[in-house]
Amino acid sequence: MEIDGNTLLLVFVFLFILYSNPSGDGVTSQYEYNQLQTLKAQYEQEHMQFSNLSSNHNFRNITGLKLSYGDVLQEPKINATYPIEGKDYDHWFANQNYTLLPESVEYEIKHSVWKTGHNVYPPNVTSTLRGQVKRSHDEEFVVVPMPIPEYYKPAQDLLQNRPSFAEPYDSELGDYQGSRNITFLEGEIVVEILSADTISGLYERETRFQNTQSDRWRFLHLNIHFSDYSENEKHAIRSKAIYDIQNGRILAFSESAKFHSLFALPHYMNLKNEDEATYNQVKTLVEEYWNATDFINTRSMAYLQNSYAVASTSCEFLAFLQLDPWSDFSQEQIRTIDKELTWPLGRSANLSSLPPVNISSGLIYSPDCGVRLQMKNVTGLRYELQVRKMRNLLLLGAVLLASQIYLLLRQMQHTNTPSLVNKISYWSFSLMNLVDGVLAIIFFVMTNSFAALYQPLIVCSFACLILASVFEMRYMISVYASQVNERNVSIFTLLRRNTDGDERPTPTVIPDEASISSSLYRSYVFKMLFSMIAILSVATWPRDLRAPVECLGIFVLSSYWVPQIVRNAVKGNMPRRTETESPTGTSLPQRQSKPPLLWTFVIGTSIIRFLPVAYVYSVPPNIFYHHQDRRFVAVVAAWLFIQIALLYSQDVFGGRWFLPNYTIPDGYKYHKAISSGELLEHGSSENHTIDCAICMNDVAVYVEDIAETHKVDQQSYMVTPCGHIFHTNCLENWMSYKLQCPVCRAPLPPL
Amino acid sequence: MATETPQGLSSFPVTKLCTLLSLGIPVFASVAGVKYWFLLYTDPFISTYKQYYRLMTFQISAVNETDVILITLIWYYYRHLERLLGSRKYLSLIALTWMYTSVVVLVTAWIFNLNPFLKWNRFTTGALPIVMSLFHFYKEHTPRMYRFDVKIIKPLGSRSKQIKWSFNDQFVINALVAILMLNQGLVGVVTAFLSWMCGVFIERGLFPGSEVFRLPLFKKSAQPGPSRGVVAAGPEPSPSESGSLHAAQGENGQEVEPGDEPSDEPARPLGVQFLNTFRM
């Protein structure tokens, strides 16, 4: 390429675009710069207040904490502002006049959710818990207004340089409340507990969080997702949480533009007015977190925009959880278990008997939406144990895949002639190939999201890839190649096994394997792409819609023997034990009556492909958290059984036993008498023989109108549809390689 | 030619088994997350947890990737030994050295730990002891075919002397063994030395068994495998037969086609089938 001025200019334009993206904190305009500075100043000021707070002081000017439930109860039209006349800022008590919680909720938390009394609780509770959630008493509560400060809002026009500082006194509650109000009564909940010991984020430096009280308190990130059973309505809460190891309590507050909840954690942890010490310890923990994350300096534009988006689309939540104690274990045992889980060495920790992390009682309350949710049966395995379980399953999957590869190789060896390969259904293998190829991609994509399972996932993905794109494709290519001369033949012609000559132009040039394989690989890639898109879009559908599609898909993909049954019928495979009476009186077994599919392959493949379906649909704690449907598993099993039974019956009674007789026309007969006219065409010799083009010896033929040839056995020679004549042995040998006439290359009907 | 080693590993079933296992087990352990099965430390594992199975397992698999590759390569170099001794004797010798080196290393460590100052806590992982005692056999029985000198004239400035290194045809395996030895630190060197002594003692008969001990359950057909010559006159020992041990171990019995009548098309082994896929 010639480098002239224009090219250089283009390079500079590219470089400019590349390097002029926003700097570390993502600020792209004067307005945004001011926005971010305001946010930082606000946090700075709130943190100052927080440092001076004690357990006896009320919150003052902290976003989201300006009003208490009691304030709103007294004056429903109150604005969230500071200072409020007549509000007691110098005391703090755990009742509705000071907190965001109504009295009934507060009572419930104090008396039935949170327990006191020290017990043994696991210090490390990183896990994903699942259970049910129930909404209760929606209408009882008044809504505490939580307006979003004005400076969070994006610029109204390009000329605006400074965010508005006006406090949104006339807070309209409407827009975010309507869109994500919780309308269901019962649903499912997923609580993801992450340890915040290491803090890192997209725009945050990785910092080790120094928790000086790690034996008593832990700082957690809690991601709570809940939805109704049919997944029409989904809610997600990202929250920061404090875990009280001695009492097994977890307090989690969501955080957004309208609720700077970090500063409220110590007060609410001390809801039961235990002592000053609890308050101070939690305050220290929050301070340590604040310092370790360098909270103010790490606020970025992305954080600001994200918290604005969250604030304007969702409610704020306070979650109060109580864990079940692990009272069967001593502190020492739990420490050993923890070590063994994080760094397995084979210590004597009985991991299989480890109880799940279990939330015995949990309550979620939203002050600005007035919703109270109750948790039920929320439980789950420790993260490391869950990973182990998944790893073991993946290894089992790899074993299944390996045995599938082995079976396929056996099958390939079994069908080593084109005549046998010709009887295999291309579409049977195409269906299996589709499943394996898609699995390979899914496993590969999953390596991204499960770093802990990278190796087993990549092994499975590789096994799938080898199976699908090497062995199965190889087999499909040879099947396709052996059937290529049937491509433009109608199914009736195939049933008749007759080529009437004028019905179609005989393709004299049959595409070679290279072109077949390249076209098959091309279609394979497109199939993969298409099914990936389909799967991804189906995965996001709500359950009511997804489940039937899923079932239908699995059912269709489990019908992989149906094309083979059809193929057997079309090819009219002989029953297994038919014996043809040869004129000499000895009975010879029919040469081509070998079934095209090995029975070990059929049964093994069916089992290998059925097991994962059975696991996902019928084992309750399966790793995919898939819903249970035993009836569907039974249906799939029955369907597979029917297919195998049909295949077996075709093996025993012949490929066409279920077709009525009149639909089965006679097939092409290779052994037949010829007329003297035909004999003449072949340039007959004196003794009425013809040269066999394969062995170059004479073939004695049975000519209808010449009586002296009538002692010739018609089974000893074969007449092809194109009129060429060979010895039976010669042509049969040849036909095990190619189904083409050795003389004129016209396709031959298989035996 | 008698001195030429046959191509491939099809006539070296034991070498094949050893190389495959010394690669396969670590890969499996890594995928399944059970690498710690093959660690041996006196302190927590034996003295506290009483996990005596580790005395058996610590030689089975290396946990370090470098060791895995080195040991695999060294097994490949040792195929001459299998050719010399025959498969059964070779396998018996491996089993014998496994036992002797384990005992010697563990007993030495136990005696060493009687001193109050220094503790021998960590043991090597992988087949380093077995490989080192077989190294003696290798050196003893493999003739040096050629040697060559590498002369470097004044490598360090004009006043330095000329350096001359002599190498023989075994310098690759020497280097591999040296790296393997050093790769596990001081413990590796000590263990390697002890194991090498074991090799010498086994060969000299000080440690009995090398002439007497044979592994049972070894198929007769595997015997005439590598050393041709006498058997060549008889019915040809097909590679699938001499590979029967390997097939019985269940890696992939693909090449074995029992009971097939000879066809005019040459049998395509798995490797060829595999490669044909890409041949277009």
Boltz contact constraints between the chains, C-beta under 6 A:
constraints:
  - contact:
      token1: [A, 344]
      token2: [B, 36]
      max_distance: 6.0
  - contact:
      token1: [A, 345]
      token2: [B, 36]
      max_distance: 6.0
  - contact:
      token1: [A, 346]
      token2: [B, 36]
      max_distance: 6.0
  - contact:
      token1: [A, 348]
      token2: [B, 49]
      max_distance: 6.0
  - contact:
      token1: [A, 395]
      token2: [B, 32]
      max_distance: 6.0
  - contact:
      token1: [A, 455]
      token2: [B, 31]
      max_distance: 6.0
  - contact:
      token1: [A, 456]
      token2: [B, 31]
      max_distance: 6.0
  - contact:
      token1: [A, 459]
      token2: [B, 31]
      max_distance: 6.0
  - contact:
      token1: [A, 470]
      token2: [B, 277]
      max_distance: 6.0
  - contact:
      token1: [A, 474]
      token2: [B, 277]
      max_distance: 6.0
  - contact:
      token1: [A, 514]
      token2: [B, 280]
      max_distance: 6.0
  - contact:
      token1: [A, 517]
      token2: [B, 280]
      max_distance: 6.0
